[in-house]
Amino acid sequence: MPDSIALWSALISGAVALAGIGHALVYKRDPRSATLWVLVIGMLPMLGTLLYLLFGINRYQRRARRWRSNVVHGATDSLGPTVPEPLQLLAALGRQATSLPLTSGNRIEPLVNGEQAYPAMLAAIRQASHSVALMSYIFDGQGIGEAFFSALVDAHRRGVQVRVLIDDVNVRLSRQSAYGALKRAGVPVAAFNATLIPARLHAVNLRNHRKILVVDGQTGFTGGTNISQPYWRPEAPEQAFRDLHFRIEGPVVAHLRDCFARDWCDTTGEALDREFWGEMPQLPISEGTWARGIEAGPDESIDRLRWIFMGALASARHSVRIWTPYFVPDQAIIAAIATAALRGVQIDILTPAQSDHAFVQWAAQAHYWQVLEHGARVHQRSGSFDHSKLVIVDEAWVCLGSANWDARSLRLNFEFNVEVYDEALSRRLADLFDHAKSQGVPVTRAQLARRPLVVKLRDGFARLFTPVL
């Protein structure tokens, strides 16, 4: 009998492992990721297959397919002389990738760090007269989160329609999450992709990293800043996390509304119509900027940001500035950076000297030599952790939002970015980038070569997990 049980266990284990390996071989887009999962499942058949089920199947199935946008998007893609000729093809790529028009007449204001972003967002919520839609990857209810909690509760009590969407990881794993307090206060709040639901278990690794606030359907905020205490240290501002957020007005706010409404409907089943937003068609601002929202994620919008980033590198003629907290590119991105650098484009990559995730920084350091060897430059900013996310091409095009330059943002997370064609804004943000770069130290190939062997091995091992970082 024991031999029979052992035989059946081995057969079941083998069958399960073969099913997992077969799925990885057929459906994994990245061969490195497929190889990693085949090895894991081969060494640990049952456990490896379970891990693959939870973390390896990265295709999210939308439940809200019945939701349709019913907002006015504004201007069309008739650009005329507005967009410089070298960027015309990049604008065409954005249209094909997103199926959204490039809208004219927008105003985009940079908000540097929590000290500028939080007061502006709180003021907008407190002045709301009809609706507030807030989506955040992290929404802690302590510290600065208490001010957001109070503002949202007050808005709800005075009759403003409030909807709050928080990623389920923050809700489940953080004791500081504002989710429970908001729910007890009667504010409509939901957790995106609640992984305790059996039907969602295969998507446990797919998180909503977007940060979107829309007030009265007219004023939008987006960028990289979470609602979290590390970003707000008025008693010691030099120790606060650094980041970039943006206040947006104009027709492109419709793209923020669409993104929130789609995620809210997918999570709760409630369709937010024009009555919720309470807005009239948003008129373009005179002499405003051209902009388009880019919604990306592991669903039907997969790879959109990868295409945009690679298109931006291919379109560059003079300079590319990449500002990211996590730089863990795959080989395609590395090749695109190298190709641009070999064409004579000056490429500067700015990352923090000290990361909040050591393992990710180790993997990043293992990639640096591949971009340095062809002329790109990497700078590590000293001081407190820099969470900023920005791409600037030729001081004429900007891509801002929540996405990092890593596999998690480009393949696994739900992200929201905005591409902007505006030379004045681009130069202003380029100045911010250059100032931040001046506070850092360039990484050299000689410096990387001098690392102790144990550090090189550590970083090289971390690099093996690039497909899931």
GINOR-V193084 format. One record per residue. N is the residue number from 0. RES is the residue in one small letter. NEAR is the number of other C-alpha atoms within 10 Angstrom. D_CENTER is the distance of its C-alpha to the mean C-alpha in whole Angstrom. Layout:
N/RES/NEAR/D_CENTER + N/RES/NEAR/D_CENTER
This chain:
0/m/6/54 + 1/p/7/52 + 2/d/8/52 + 3/s/9/51 + 4/i/10/48 + 5/a/11/47 + 6/l/12/47 + 7/w/12/45 + 8/s/12/42 + 9/a/13/42 + 10/l/12/42 + 11/i/14/40 + 12/s/17/37 + 13/g/16/38 + 14/a/14/37 + 15/v/18/34 + 16/a/24/33 + 17/l/17/34 + 18/a/14/32 + 19/g/25/29 + 20/i/23/30 + 21/g/14/30 + 22/h/17/27 + 23/a/23/25 + 24/l/17/27 + 25/v/9/27 + 26/y/13/24 + 27/k/17/21 + 28/r/10/20 + 29/d/12/20 + 30/p/13/23 + 31/r/15/22 + 32/s/18/21 + 33/a/21/24 + 34/t/15/26 + 35/l/16/24 + 36/w/23/25 + 37/v/24/28 + 38/l/13/29 + 39/v/18/28 + 40/i/25/29 + 41/g/18/33 + 42/m/12/33 + 43/l/15/32 + 44/p/23/33 + 45/m/18/32 + 46/l/15/30 + 47/g/21/28 + 48/t/24/28 + 49/l/17/27 + 50/l/18/24 + 51/y/21/23 + 52/l/18/23 + 53/l/18/21 + 54/f/18/18 + 55/g/24/19 + 56/i/22/19 + 57/n/23/16 + 58/r/17/17 + 59/y/19/16 + 60/q/13/19 + 61/r/14/19 + 62/r/14/21 + 63/a/18/21 + 64/r/10/22 + 65/r/11/25 + 66/w/18/23 + 67/r/13/23 + 68/s/17/22 + 69/n/11/25 + 70/v/18/24 + 71/v/15/25 + 72/h/21/22 + 73/g/20/25 + 74/a/17/26 + 75/t/11/26 + 76/d/14/25 + 77/s/11/29 + 78/l/15/28 + 79/g/9/31 + 80/p/8/31 + 81/t/13/28 + 82/v/18/25 + 83/p/16/27 + 84/e/12/28 + 85/p/13/26 + 86/l/21/23 + 87/q/16/25 + 88/l/16/24 + 89/l/23/20 + 90/a/27/20 + 91/a/13/22 + 92/l/17/19 + 93/g/23/17 + 94/r/16/20 + 95/q/12/20 + 96/a/19/17 + 97/t/17/16 + 98/s/10/19 + 99/l/18/19 + 100/p/23/21 + 101/l/25/20 + 102/t/27/22 + 103/s/28/24 + 104/g/20/25 + 105/n/23/22 + 106/r/21/22 + 107/i/19/19 + 108/e/12/19 + 109/p/19/17 + 110/l/21/17 + 111/v/17/18 + 112/n/22/17 + 113/g/27/18 + 114/e/17/21 + 115/q/14/20 + 116/a/22/17 + 117/y/23/19 + 118/p/15/22 + 119/a/15/21 + 120/m/20/19 + 121/l/17/22 + 122/a/11/25 + 123/a/20/23 + 124/i/25/23 + 125/r/16/27 + 126/q/12/28 + 127/a/23/26 + 128/s/16/29 + 129/h/20/28 + 130/s/23/25 + 131/v/26/21 + 132/a/25/18 + 133/l/21/16 + 134/m/28/12 + 135/s/23/11 + 136/y/28/9 + 137/i/26/12 + 138/f/28/16 + 139/d/25/18 + 140/g/23/22 + 141/q/17/23 + 142/g/16/24 + 143/i/20/22 + 144/g/22/21 + 145/e/17/24 + 146/a/15/24 + 147/f/23/22 + 148/f/22/23 + 149/s/16/27 + 150/a/19/25 + 151/l/26/24 + 152/v/18/27 + 153/d/16/29 + 154/a/22/28 + 155/h/20/28 + 156/r/14/32 + 157/r/11/33 + 158/g/12/32 + 159/v/20/28 + 160/q/22/26 + 161/v/22/23 + 162/r/21/21 + 163/v/22/18 + 164/l/27/16 + 165/i/26/14 + 166/d/23/13 + 167/d/23/16 + 168/v/21/15 + 169/n/21/15 + 170/v/22/18 + 171/r/14/20 + 172/l/9/20 + 173/s/14/20 + 174/r/13/23 + 175/q/18/22 + 176/s/23/20 + 177/a/23/21 + 178/y/27/21 + 179/g/14/25 + 180/a/15/26 + 181/l/19/25 + 182/k/13/26 + 183/r/10/29 + 184/a/15/29 + 185/g/11/29 + 186/v/21/26 + 187/p/15/24 + 188/v/22/21 + 189/a/22/20 + 190/a/22/17 + 191/f/23/15 + 192/n/24/16 + 193/a/20/19 + 194/t/20/20 + 195/l/11/23 + 196/i/9/24 + 197/p/9/26 + 198/a/10/24 + 199/r/15/21 + 200/l/17/22 + 201/h/20/21 + 202/a/23/17 + 203/v/21/17 + 204/n/19/14 + 205/l/29/12 + 206/r/24/10 + 207/n/25/8 + 208/h/24/5 + 209/r/30/6 + 210/k/27/8 + 211/i/25/11 + 212/l/26/15 + 213/v/28/17 + 214/v/27/21 + 215/d/21/24 + 216/g/26/22 + 217/q/21/23 + 218/t/22/20 + 219/g/27/17 + 220/f/26/14 + 221/t/27/10 + 222/g/27/9 + 223/g/28/7 + 224/t/30/11 + 225/n/25/11 + 226/i/25/15 + 227/s/21/16 + 228/q/18/20 + 229/p/17/19 + 230/y/25/17 + 231/w/21/21 + 232/r/16/24 + 233/p/11/26 + 234/e/8/29 + 235/a/8/27 + 236/p/16/25 + 237/e/11/25 + 238/q/15/24 + 239/a/21/21 + 240/f/22/17 + 241/r/23/16 + 242/d/24/13 + 243/l/23/13 + 244/h/27/12 + 245/f/23/14 + 246/r/20/17 + 247/i/21/17 + 248/e/24/21 + 249/g/27/22 + 250/p/28/22 + 251/v/32/18 + 252/v/29/18 + 253/a/27/19 + 254/h/26/16 + 255/l/28/14 + 256/r/23/17 + 257/d/20/17 + 258/c/21/13 + 259/f/25/14 + 260/a/23/18 + 261/r/22/17 + 262/d/23/15 + 263/w/24/17 + 264/c/18/20 + 265/d/20/19 + 266/t/18/19 + 267/t/15/22 + 268/g/14/24 + 269/e/14/24 + 270/a/18/24 + 271/l/20/23 + 272/d/14/26 + 273/r/14/27 + 274/e/9/29 + 275/f/18/26 + 276/w/21/24 + 277/g/16/28 + 278/e/14/27 + 279/m/11/29 + 280/p/15/28 + 281/q/20/26 + 282/l/15/28 + 283/p/20/27 + 284/i/14/27 + 285/s/11/30 + 286/e/10/29 + 287/g/16/25 + 288/t/22/23 + 289/w/27/21 + 290/a/28/18 + 291/r/28/16 + 292/g/26/13 + 293/i/26/10 + 294/e/22/9 + 295/a/27/8 + 296/g/26/9 + 297/p/24/12 + 298/d/17/14 + 299/e/12/16 + 300/s/16/13 + 301/i/21/12 + 302/d/18/12 + 303/r/22/12 + 304/l/27/9 + 305/r/19/12 + 306/w/17/15 + 307/i/20/13 + 308/f/20/13 + 309/m/18/16 + 310/g/18/18 + 311/a/26/17 + 312/l/25/19 + 313/a/19/22 + 314/s/19/22 + 315/a/25/22 + 316/r/17/26 + 317/h/15/26 + 318/s/18/23 + 319/v/27/19 + 320/r/22/18 + 321/i/23/14 + 322/w/26/13 + 323/t/23/11 + 324/p/29/11 + 325/y/28/11 + 326/f/23/13 + 327/v/28/14 + 328/p/24/14 + 329/d/18/16 + 330/q/11/20 + 331/a/11/19 + 332/i/19/17 + 333/i/16/19 + 334/a/16/22 + 335/a/18/20 + 336/i/26/20 + 337/a/22/24 + 338/t/18/25 + 339/a/25/24 + 340/a/25/25 + 341/l/13/28 + 342/r/13/29 + 343/g/15/29 + 344/v/22/26 + 345/q/18/25 + 346/i/23/22 + 347/d/21/20 + 348/i/21/17 + 349/l/28/17 + 350/t/28/16 + 351/p/26/17 + 352/a/17/21 + 353/q/16/20 + 354/s/17/17 + 355/d/15/16 + 356/h/10/16 + 357/a/11/19 + 358/f/16/19 + 359/v/21/16 + 360/q/23/18 + 361/w/21/21 + 362/a/24/19 + 363/a/22/17 + 364/q/19/21 + 365/a/21/22 + 366/h/21/21 + 367/y/22/22 + 368/w/19/25 + 369/q/16/24 + 370/v/22/22 + 371/l/18/25 + 372/e/13/28 + 373/h/15/27 + 374/g/19/27 + 375/a/23/23 + 376/r/20/23 + 377/v/22/21 + 378/h/21/21 + 379/q/21/21 + 380/r/21/21 + 381/s/17/23 + 382/g/16/23 + 383/s/18/21 + 384/f/21/17 + 385/d/28/15 + 386/h/24/11 + 387/s/29/11 + 388/k/26/9 + 389/l/26/11 + 390/v/24/13 + 391/i/26/16 + 392/v/25/19 + 393/d/22/23 + 394/e/23/22 + 395/a/19/22 + 396/w/28/18 + 397/v/25/15 + 398/c/26/12 + 399/l/26/10 + 400/g/27/7 + 401/s/29/3 + 402/a/27/3 + 403/n/25/6 + 404/w/22/9 + 405/d/24/10 + 406/a/20/11 + 407/r/24/9 + 408/s/27/5 + 409/l/24/8 + 410/r/25/10 + 411/l/30/10 + 412/n/24/7 + 413/f/25/6 + 414/e/28/4 + 415/f/28/6 + 416/n/24/7 + 417/v/19/11 + 418/e/21/13 + 419/v/25/17 + 420/y/24/20 + 421/d/20/22 + 422/e/18/24 + 423/a/13/25 + 424/l/21/21 + 425/s/21/20 + 426/r/17/23 + 427/r/12/22 + 428/l/19/19 + 429/a/22/21 + 430/d/13/23 + 431/l/14/21 + 432/f/21/19 + 433/d/14/23 + 434/h/11/24 + 435/a/18/21 + 436/k/22/22 + 437/s/14/26 + 438/q/12/25 + 439/g/19/24 + 440/v/15/26 + 441/p/16/26 + 442/v/16/25 + 443/t/15/28 + 444/r/13/29 + 445/a/9/33 + 446/q/9/31 + 447/l/15/29 + 448/a/11/32 + 449/r/10/34 + 450/r/11/31 + 451/p/10/33 + 452/l/10/34 + 453/v/9/32 + 454/v/15/29 + 455/k/17/29 + 456/l/14/29 + 457/r/15/27 + 458/d/20/24 + 459/g/17/25 + 460/f/15/25 + 461/a/20/21 + 462/r/23/21 + 463/l/15/22 + 464/f/17/19 + 465/t/20/17 + 466/p/20/16 + 467/v/16/15 + 468/l/19/13
